[in-house]
Structures are given as C-alpha cells and as structure tokens.
C-alpha cells in the first residue's frame, strides 16, 4: 500500500489530534530576553488550521515538555482546552489524555519533531512530523508535510486529516459563500 494512502486511512479514524509546540507550532527558535523572558512566534495559518480541525469534530490538544505562559495564552486564543505542559514523560500524559476521553491510541494522532516525541509517535494511530526533524523521527511517522515547523506544517496536517475524513470541502464551504 502506498504510504500516503496508508496515512490517509490512519488519519480517517482519529478523533483527537495532539501537537508538540516547539518545532511544530513554532520554528523551534526560542527568543530569550535580558530579563529571562522567552518569546515564541506562532503562524496564523497553523492556528486557523487547528480551529478548522476542531470545528470539524476532531478534538485538538497540545502536549509539550516545556512550560510556557505564552503557550497557554496561544491555546486559550485558539479555544484549545486540552493542554499539558512541563511533562517529562509524554507517553504517560498521552495515555492519561486518552483514558480521560475513553479513546484508544488508534483514535489519536500526534505531531512531534524530536526524539522526546518518539514514545507517543510510535503509540498513536496517526503520527506526523516535520521535514526538519531528525531522520530517526521522520522514518517512524506516517506523514511529513512540505512546510517546515512553525511555517504552515500544522496547517498541512490539519488539511490532510480533514481530507482523509471527507470533511475538507464542508469546512471550506463557509468561506466560499
């Protein structure tokens, strides 16, 4: 079976899609100010993709090993309630999230970009990464978008899932009236 066809089949069944933050929702660059503040840049296209995915009925969440007020602010801005930050073991939190929703790993997707994400990427039903991720990560996922992290990769994944689930055209109709 063609890898894209397999990825579409896997994406068709997910009802929860989780995303790492640094390197996925951002380009991975951390801007550090003199006072110790950290700044991150988020992409508007990615944000709207997350909203479209959530509006289609796929729950969206963030799972990050770093803790940041900026991430909490961005999640609130996008209406994302499912946010786990500062976790040392993402696989434990991933399973907690699934158990709290009564879903199986096959019904959940995850997008991550580094070896810290592998425990979740190899357990979820649909795994995605970015082209800038290490080969050890890219070789273990189902889908790698063309756009880099923080520059439209999340939007490509959201659109891919919407297409796989046959919801893309319906989600676009509101903009084509």
NUVOZA-587123 format. One record per residue (C-alpha): x, y negated, z negated. Coordinates in steps of 0.2 Angstrom, whole numbers. Layout:
residues N
> x:y:z
> X:Y:Z
...
This chain:
residues 177
> x:y:z
> 0:0:0
> 6:-17:4
> 12:-27:-11
> 1:-42:-8
> -14:-30:-6
> -10:-22:-22
> -8:-38:-31
> -25:-44:-24
> -33:-28:-31
> -25:-30:-48
> -30:-49:-49
> -48:-44:-44
> -50:-36:-61
> -44:-49:-73
> -55:-59:-85
> -41:-68:-95
> -25:-76:-87
> -11:-82:-99
> 3:-93:-94
> 20:-97:-102
> 24:-115:-102
> 42:-120:-99
> 47:-114:-82
> 29:-111:-77
> 18:-126:-81
> 34:-136:-81
> 50:-135:-71
> 59:-129:-87
> 68:-145:-90
> 67:-152:-107
> 70:-170:-109
> 77:-174:-126
> 76:-192:-133
> 88:-200:-146
> 75:-198:-160
> 74:-179:-156
> 58:-181:-146
> 55:-168:-132
> 46:-173:-116
> 40:-162:-103
> 32:-165:-86
> 16:-156:-80
> 10:-155:-62
> -8:-162:-59
> -11:-148:-45
> -7:-135:-58
> -19:-142:-71
> -33:-143:-59
> -30:-125:-53
> -31:-120:-72
> -48:-129:-73
> -54:-121:-57
> -50:-104:-63
> -58:-107:-80
> -74:-114:-71
> -75:-98:-61
> -76:-87:-77
> -58:-82:-79
> -53:-87:-97
> -36:-97:-97
> -23:-97:-111
> -6:-102:-115
> 7:-91:-123
> 24:-99:-127
> 39:-95:-138
> 42:-114:-141
> 31:-125:-152
> 27:-142:-145
> 14:-156:-148
> 15:-160:-130
> 9:-143:-125
> -6:-144:-137
> -11:-161:-130
> -10:-154:-112
> -20:-139:-117
> -33:-150:-125
> -34:-161:-110
> -37:-146:-99
> -50:-139:-111
> -39:-124:-115
> -43:-117:-132
> -33:-101:-132
> -15:-107:-136
> -2:-98:-145
> 15:-107:-148
> 30:-103:-158
> 29:-84:-156
> 45:-74:-157
> 37:-58:-150
> 25:-62:-136
> 19:-44:-134
> 12:-44:-152
> 2:-61:-149
> -3:-54:-132
> -11:-39:-139
> -19:-49:-153
> -27:-60:-140
> -34:-45:-130
> -40:-37:-146
> -49:-53:-151
> -58:-53:-135
> -61:-34:-133
> -52:-33:-117
> -39:-20:-110
> -22:-25:-104
> -28:-21:-86
> -41:-35:-88
> -27:-48:-92
> -14:-57:-82
> 1:-66:-87
> 13:-78:-78
> 31:-80:-86
> 48:-83:-80
> 61:-76:-91
> 67:-60:-100
> 57:-66:-115
> 41:-63:-105
> 45:-45:-99
> 36:-37:-114
> 20:-45:-108
> 23:-45:-89
> 25:-26:-90
> 10:-23:-100
> -3:-34:-92
> -14:-29:-77
> -8:-43:-66
> 9:-51:-68
> 16:-66:-59
> 32:-76:-60
> 41:-90:-50
> 55:-89:-37
> 67:-97:-49
> 65:-83:-62
> 79:-70:-64
> 79:-55:-52
> 76:-44:-67
> 59:-53:-70
> 54:-56:-51
> 57:-37:-47
> 44:-32:-61
> 29:-43:-56
> 15:-42:-44
> 15:-59:-36
> 28:-73:-34
> 21:-89:-27
> 31:-100:-15
> 31:-116:-25
> 43:-117:-40
> 38:-118:-58
> 30:-135:-63
> 28:-139:-45
> 12:-130:-39
> 16:-112:-43
> 2:-111:-56
> -10:-118:-43
> -5:-105:-31
> -8:-91:-44
> -25:-98:-48
> -30:-99:-30
> -23:-81:-27
> -34:-75:-41
> -49:-85:-35
> -47:-77:-18
> -44:-60:-25
> -61:-61:-35
> -70:-68:-20
> -73:-85:-29
> -62:-97:-20
> -75:-103:-7
> -88:-106:-20
> -76:-115:-31
> -72:-126:-16
> -90:-130:-11
> -91:-143:-25
> -78:-153:-16
> -85:-151:2
> -102:-158:-1
